């Protein structure tokens, strides 16, 4: 059986660890704090700052993993090239991990090298450069840190008075030591989708049914599957997803995000791992959830097909206060709802807007997806966090 070093031990890492343990794999969970969710189900764990390259080297040398699976952005990813030379498989590849952990690399690859349709963009390393970039891109526009996750540090500039605030907010939300932002043209989109793309080593690339999602403060609040999309836009999305994942190399599941507009499909972002919006697959919408698909692709276990079994929705359970020992009420109420499930992630502390759990609802494919989403939102509100 293989040994996995999972770098990042949040809710996505936890579900991946559970999937791996179900087929006898060994998991070492790593994060910068103790008792992180994936550590609670791992064979062993390490607490380090993953931006400390020497600390990362020591953990890799100690455990000698077969696979390194990054689950967050804040990692000294340039070390991955050396690990590959040592014979360790980095998921999906050292190149993919490096490019996708930095918005500059992935955006330049998509737009300049591959010719994918993206929003116009400019980089800025100072507040003064940001002012100039905004004047060139135009207002409204979107500002994002080059390194962040789950929408942290992302904001929309609607007037000149927002520029300084956007700069400070982007730096606060940035992961790592990169002081640089990307300024993007504001795309008037009709909807956003995540296309979970499964790249296999010896078999064809497969796609899950597209997932729709709603964001607030740059972070997902609800997701649903299947999303409403035309055959033309779906074909274009799949073509772009295939192109960029092939350029990055390696095997595994990628979360590729797109804007759907009146002018066609725009590439937005890419994650080389299970996606937060893909937690809807835990509702039983597919024959395999996204974590099982990621694992099977990594292990070169053939996936003959991905089938959509049901329609489903997820709705996050958010904290509103700081606590060092959050507990929960309302679990009996959510558990009593038909076609409803939930996950409590087990995070040891809470803070405002931190994801602490998720409600999951499924129904037949004939049921209107809007109805399922509303039921998931109601279900998530049944769970109360006690601080």
Secondary structure, DSSP 8 states (H G I E B T S, - for coil): --EEEEE--SHHHHHHHHHHHHTT-EEEEEESSTT-GGGGGSSEEEE--TT-HHHHHHHHHHH--SEEEE-SS-S-GGGHHHHHHTT-EEES-HHHHHHHTSHHHHHHIIIIIS------EEEESSHHHHHHHHHHH-SSEEEEESS-STTTT-EEE-SGGGHHHHHHHHHHH--SS---EEEEE----SEEEEEEEEE-SSS--EE---EEEEEETTEEEEEEES----HHHHHHHHHHHHHHHHHH-S-EEEEEEEEEETTEEEEEEEESS--GGGGGGGGS-BSS-HHHHHHHHHTT-------B--EEEEEEEE--S-BSS-EEE-HHHHHTSTTEEEEE---S-B-TT-EEEEEEEEE-TTS-HHHHHHHHHHHHHH-EEE-
